[in-house]
Amino acid sequence: MKYLPASAVTFVLLLCYWLLIRSPHYEQDDAYIIYLASNQEWYRFLYLPAIYQQLSAAHLTPLTVPFYSLLQAISPFSAATFLNTMVVLLGLWILTCLVFLHSHFKLSKHYLILFVVMLLSVASIGTLLSRFYTAHYLLGGILGTASLLALSYYSRTQRPATYLVAVALMLLALLAKEILVAILPISLILFISDRRLVGKILATGIFTGLAYLVYRGYMLGELVGGREAENGLLQGFVKIFYTLPSFLQWYASSRALLLLALVCAIFLSPQTSLVGLMVAAISAAPALAASHGFSHPELHGDRLFIASDFALAATVTISLARWGFLEHLHSRPGASAGVGIVIIASFAGSLYQTHLYDIRARDSLEYRITQTILEHQPVPSAIYLPENYSMGSLIVALKQHDPRLHEVTANCFEALQWEDTNNLLFDSDGQLITRQELTHRCRSLDPPPTLEGEVVFDKGVLRWNIVGSDLLTAGIYFPGHALFIDTRQFEERFIRPATGEKYKLYARDGMRWWFSHEKEVIFK
């Protein structure tokens, strides 16, 4: 019964987010992972480097494809199922934290409710739930927090089996998301009073961390490092420095209630708050290796700082509990009303931001095209995707899943060869068009241009350099993913293309198009 009130509040607040997210959607990372899960057995990503390296475009980890494969087996191509899964995962992480906070810090049920409110007031919770490719962060968070819970139980009972469970959970957390390596220093801080346990955690943690780093290094091979081919880490820190003011503005505005409560906690219980801030800083430190989280926090900050949000919410709760904040508040009705108004206003603001994001997602080109395809009946025989649609991998995976869909392409000349009338043809605004309209939009570039270039994968770096007339838009088209990359020069430590991966050079001048003959990516 001690967890029932906080669990009920968690359910109600998550339900509010769930009801507001009317347009759960796939994004490019989702499309690519589903494509990989459709082409390879999930277990091969756990031990074959050449296959795993196809996954690391977003530095994703070995458990990602098995997790996607499981959901695809249960409910294939259902964004609603993905949303439900995200809500359940976040709820499970919160519940695991509630158990840990009660068992290790002896927090009462009222302070457990306070923890839930502080955490779910963060505005980026809504975007986190809307985008499924953040699921491995939540999965890693659950496993990491469960490992802390097992360590807490071991410190009281000294049962060896419990410690082995804690180590296994920590290793699984790393396999879910490597930034959970922060669990090791956090464990040392939380159990610093138990010297024997601290020594054991340090020895086992170092062994586990090194074992994972060896495994990760073996699996990634030459993909280890920043995305830029040279000076990746240094360039990342420079980018963080220049974007820090806008990042701090985003961070403060999306966590107003949590930061306000933290300021109060620092004054009321400074020693506890400082220790908690240290834990939160350790949780956020791995984000320094992801400069895009600072330059575009509205797109990436939700997942990169979710572990830190949990730590800050726990810090506020523990600090206020040790000062007796709720007990003092209980005897002051006016102050209680004021705090309640601030909490309601903050949570309402977070829900409103979630609603705005949901509307923007619904109006996007990717959402319109994807939903049109997934909801279309009968299943089309062929689909032509526009050049600005970035999720062709998802539709290719759908083709493999449903034999009624025979062809998928973003090459307009190929689409014009189709004779079947049960086709879906999209323009660059995501609207359906007729064959006659596509004919008007797709004319041969005559005389054909002379462009030269090769796609090369060399020592972990994917690169090409297209040489030719600067008067034309030119780039690379990957037929296997129905994907255009509109750039002449490219050089990044990126994903490993599949063996035999095909591509075409393309050029465009208004409605006139040209495609080269098909080539294979060169491996060096």
N, C-alpha and C positions, 0 to 999 in steps of 0.2 A: 504493500500500500504506500510505502514511502516514496516510490517513484511515480505513482499514479497521477498526482496533480501536475508534475512537470511533463510527464508523457502526454497528458491531455492537452496542455498548453502547446506543446510541440505539434501535436496533431492538428489543432485548430489553426495555428499560425501557418503551418505548411499547407493546410487546406486552402487558406486564403491565397497563397502564391499559386497553388495548383489551379484554382478557379480562374485566376487572372491570365494564366498562360494559355491562351486559346489557339496559339499557332506554334506548337512545338515543331522544330524543324531540324533537318540535317544541315551540316556545314561541310566544307570541302574535306576536312580531316575525316569526318564520318564517312563520306563517300569513298575516300581512298581506303580506309580500313575495312569497310564492308566489301569493297572490291577484292582486297587481299584475302579476306576470310572466305570469299567465294571461289578463290583460285587455288588455295593451299589448305591442307589439313592444319588445324589449329596448333597441334603439338609440334609441327616442324619449326615454328617460330621460336620454340624454346631451346633448340639445340643446333640449328643449322645457320651459321653466320650469313651465308649468301642469300638466304631467304629472310632472315631477321633484318638484314640491312635494307631491305625494301620497305621496312616499316618505320625507319627512324627519321622520316621527313619532319615530324614534329617532336623528335626525341621521345617517342613512345616506348613503352616497356613491354617485356615478354608476356605479361598477363592480358594485355589489351586485346589481341586478336581472339584468344579463347573466350574472353568475356563477350565480345561482339558476336562470336560464333554461337554462343549459348543463346543470346537474345534473338538472333536471327532464326535459330532453330525453333524457338518458342513462338515468336510472332514476327515473321520476316517483313521488312520494309514498313514497319509501323512506328512512326515518330511518336505517337501517343504512348506506346509501350515503353519507348525510351524515356519519355518524361516521367511516367509512373515509376520506372526503375530509379531515376535520379532522386525523386522525392523519397522513395524507400531507403536508398543509400544514405542520403543526408539524415533522415530520421534515425537510422541505425547508428550512424556516427554520433549523433547527439545523445542517443540513449546510452551508448558505450561510455561517453564522457560523463553522463549523469551518474552512472554506476561508479566510475573511477573517482569523481569528486566526492561522492558520499563515502565510499569505502576508505579512501586515502586521506581526505581532508575533513571528514565527518561533517559535511555540510547538511543542514536541515532541508526539508522539502521546500521551504519558502525561498531559500537561496538557490536551490536547483531551478526553480521557476525563473528567478532573476537571471541566471546564466542563459536560459533558453531565450528570454526576451532580449538580452544584450546581443546575443549572437544573431538572431533572426531579424534584428533591426537593421542589419547591414544591407544597404541597397543592392549590392552586387549579387546577393543570394538569388534574385530573380533571374539574372542572366546566367548564373551558374546552372540553375535547374533547366533552363531552356536549351542549353547546348550540351549534347550528350558526350562529346569528345573530352569533357572534363571528368567523366565517370571514374577514370583510374586514379584521379586525385582523391575522390571520396573513398574509393575502395582502399587505397593506401592509408588514408586517414583512419578508417575503421580498424584495419589490421595493426597500425602503429599504436593507436590508443588502447587496443585490446592487449598489446604486448606490455604496455605500462600497467594495465590492470592486473595482468598475470604476475608481473614483478612485485606489485604491491601485495598481492596474495602470498607470494613466496616469502617476502620479508616478514610476514606474520606467522607463516606456518612452517617454513623451511622444508617444504616438500620438493624433492629434486624434480619430479615430473612437471611441476608447475614452472620451474625455471626453463626446462626444455621446451615447454609450450611457448614461453615468452620469447625464446630465441627463434623458434620456428616462425612465430608471428612477425617478428622483426624482419626476418629474411623475406617472408612473403610481402611485407610492406614495401621493401626495396624492389621486389620484382613487380609490384604494382606501380610504383613511382619512386625514382631514385632520390628525389629530394627528401624522402623520409629518412635518409641517413642522419638527419637532424635528431632523430629519436635517441641516438646514442648519447650526445652531450646533454640532452634534456633529461634522460634517465639518470645521469650522474648528478645533475642538480636536484632532481626530485628526491633522490634516495641518498643524499650526501651524509645524512646522519647515521646511516648504516654502513660503517667502513668496510665490513667484510663483503657486503653486497656490492658496494661501489667498486671494489677491486675485481670482483667477479664480473660485473657488468663491463668494466673497462677491458679486461682481457678477452672476454667473449665477444664484446662489441667490436673490438679492433679486428679480431679474427673474422667475424662475420662480414664486417665492412670491407676488409681486404679481399675476402673470398668473392664478394659481390663485384668489387671493382675489377678483379681478374676476369670473372665471368663476363662482365659488361664490356671490358676491353677486348676480350676474345671475340665476342659476338659482333661488336661494332667495327673492330679492325681499324681501318684508316678513316672511318667516319667520326672518330673521337675528336672533339674540338669545336670551336665556334663555326657557324655556317660560312662566314667569309673564309676564303681560301687562305688568306694571310692576315695575321694580327687580329684574329676574330675577337679574342677576349679584350684586348686593349681598345679596339673600336667600340665594343659593347659598353665599356666603362665611360668612354667619351660621350657616347650617345645618352647614357643615363645622366651624366652631369648636365648636359644641355637641356634635357627634357624634365629635370627634377622639379622645377616650379609648377609646371602643368600637372605633373603626376601628383604632387602634394595637394594641389587643389582638388583633384579627383578623389584622392584618398580621404581627405578630411570631409568633403561634402557627402561621400557615400557612407561614412561611419561617424556621423555627427554625435549620435547618442552614445555610442560606445566610447568615443574619445572624451566626451564631456564627463561620463561616468569615471573614466580612467583618471582624469585630472582630479576629481573629487577623491578617488581612492588613494592617489599619491599623497594628498594632504592628510587624509585620515589614517592611513596605514602605510607609511612610506617604505618600510623595510620589505614587507610582503610584496608591495607593488613593484619595487625595483627588481626583486628576484623574478617576478612574473614577467616584467618587461624584458629581462634577459632571455627568458624562455621564448617569448614572442619574437624577439630579434633573431634568435637562432632558427626559429621556424621560418622566418622570412628571408634569411640570408641566402639560401640557394637561388632565390629569384634574381640575385645580382648577376647570375650567369645567363639570364634571359632578358636582354635589354629591351626587347619588344614589349615586355610587361610594363616598362616605364614610359616608352614612347607612345604606346597605344593601350593604356590601362583599361579603357572602356571595352576593349576586345579581349584582353588577356589577364587583367588584374584579378578578376573574380576567382580564378582557379589558383593563380600563383600565390595569393595571399590568404587563401581560405584557412590553411593550418594556423597562420598567424592570427587570424580572426578568432579562431577557437581559443588560442592561448590568451589573447587579450580579454575575451569574455570571461575566461576562467580566472584571470588575474583580477579583474574588477570584482567578480563575485567573491573570491576568497578574501580579498582585501577588505571589502565592505562587511563581510561576515565577521571577520576578526575584530572590527571596530564596533559591530552591533548596529549597523546602519538601519536595518528594517525594524529593529526594536526601538530605536530612537524615533523613527518615522511614525511608528504606530501611535505614539503619544502626542503627535502633532498633526491633527487633521488637515490643517491648511497646507502644510508642507507635503503631506501625502497626496492631496489633490493636485498640487503643482507638479509633483513628480509624475503622477499618472497622466496629466495632460501632455507633458513633454514626451513620455513614452508613446502615447497614442499618436501624437503628431509625427514623431519620428517614424513609427511603423507605417503610418498612412503615407508618408513621403516615399518610403521604400516600395510600397505596393504601387504607388503612382508611377515611379520610375520603371518598375517591372511592366506595367501596362503600356507605357510609352515604347519600351523596347519591343514588346510583343506586336504593337502596331507597325513599327518599322520593319520587323521581320516579315510580317504578313505582306507588306508592300514591296518586298524585295523581288528582284528578277528570279533569283534562285528558288524562292518559296513558290512563286506563281507557277514556274515551269514544273518543278518537282511535284507539287500537289496535283496539277493538271494531269501529269502522267500517271501518278499512283492512283488517282481516283477515276481515271477514264475507263469507261466500259462501252463496248468490249475492249479487251486488251489489244492495242494496235499491233499491226504486223511490223511496222518500222517507225523509227523516230529520228527526225533531223533536229539537232540542237544548234543554237546560234553560237557564234564565235566567242561571245562574252559570258557564256554559261560555264562556270568553273567546276561543276559537279558531274561531268560526264561519266566518271568512274562508277557512280551510283547507278546510272541507267545501264551501263554495260553489265554491272552485276545483276541488275534486274533482268536483263536479257538472258543471262545464264540460269537464272532462277525460273523463268517462265518461258517455255519453248514456243509459245505463241508469238513472242516478240523475236523476229528474225534478224533485224538489222538496226544498228544504232550508229550514227555518224554525225560529225559536224562539218563534213566536206560536202558543200552544196552540189558539186558535180555528181557525187555518188547518189545523193538523194534524188536528183533529177532522173536517174536511171530506173527508179522504182516504178513498177507498173500497178502494184496493188493500190486500191483506193483507201484501204484502212490504215492510213498513215497519219502521224502527227508531225506537222512542220511548224517550227517556231521562228519568229523574227527576233531581233536583238532587244526588243522590249518585252519579250516573253509572251507575245500574242500569237495565236494560231493563224497561219496563213495558208493560202491555196498553192497548188503546184504552179499555177500561172504567175502568182506573185513571186514565188521563189525563182522562177525562170527570169523574171524581170530583175531580181536582185543578184543573180548569179550569172555573170557573163565572163567569157574567157578574156584573159589579159593578153592582148595581141599587139605586137609580137611578144612572145614569152620572154621574160627577163632572164638575165644571166646572173644567178646567185650561186655562191660557193660557200661551203661550210660543212662541218661534221659535228655530230654530237659524240663527245668522248667522255668516258668515265675513267679517270686516271688517279690512282692513289687516293681514292675517296672523294675526289673533286669531280663534279659534273660540270662540263663546260662546252660552249660552242661560240663561234664567232662567224657571223654571216657577212660575207663580203659581196657588195653589189651596189646598184643604184640607190642613193639616199632619198630619191623622190618617192619611193614606195614604202608602204608599211610591210614589214617582213618579220618572220619569226619561225617557230617550230610547231608542227602539229603532230600530236601523238594519237594515231588512230585507235590504239587499244584502249585509250581512256577518253576518246572523243574530246580532246583537250588542246586548246591553243595556248601557247606561251608567246606573248607579243613582245619579244625583245630580241635584238640582233646579237647582243653580247651577254653571256651568262657564265659565271664561274663561282660556284659555291660548293662547300662540303655539304652535300645534300644526300638524298636517298640513292640507293643502288638500283639502277633500272633492272628489270627482269632480264634473264638471259634470252637473247633474241628479240628484245624490245625494238619495235619499229617506229620510224618517224618519217616525216616529210618536211622539207623546206616549203614555206608558202610565202606568197607576196600578194598584196592587195592594193588596189587603187580605186577607192569608191566602191562601186558595185562590180568591179572587174577583179577576178581572182586567178591565181596560178598556184599549182601544186607540183612539186618535183616528183620524181619516181620514189618509190618506197626504199628506205635504207635501214640498216641495223645500227644500233648504238655500238660504238667501238669501245672495247675494254682493253685497257693497258695495264 
